[in-house]
Amino acid sequence: MELLFNEQDVVDSVCVFTGIRENARPEQVDVDLEFHPSHGFAATADLYGRKIRYNEQDVIDAIAVYLRDYHQFIPEDLQVDLSFSEGVGITASIKVRN
């Protein structure tokens, strides 16, 4: 099975991930996703005016945590691939091993 996340799904995942790590509600978190050709993917979460930086692996982990907590997937069974395109933004393809 393959799941496709649009940019808002990726943002939501980072909001949930930040909420869990920082003991806050996901809706209290603002997230900016970034892609740099030489550095890869990253995200910045803003929580109460404090900036929290996430690297590419953190964003992948955030998607796995979101799918675990909201949809009962097993994170170890997920292969998450991030991609960027100019018109669509940052998306994720998630393959689920059976």
Buried (B, 14 or more C-beta within 10 A) or exposed (E): EEBEBEBEBBBBBBBBBBBBBBEBEBEEBBBEBBBEEEEBBBBBBBBEEEEBEBEBEBBBBBBBBBBBBEEEBEBEEBEBEBEBEEEEBBBBEBEEEE
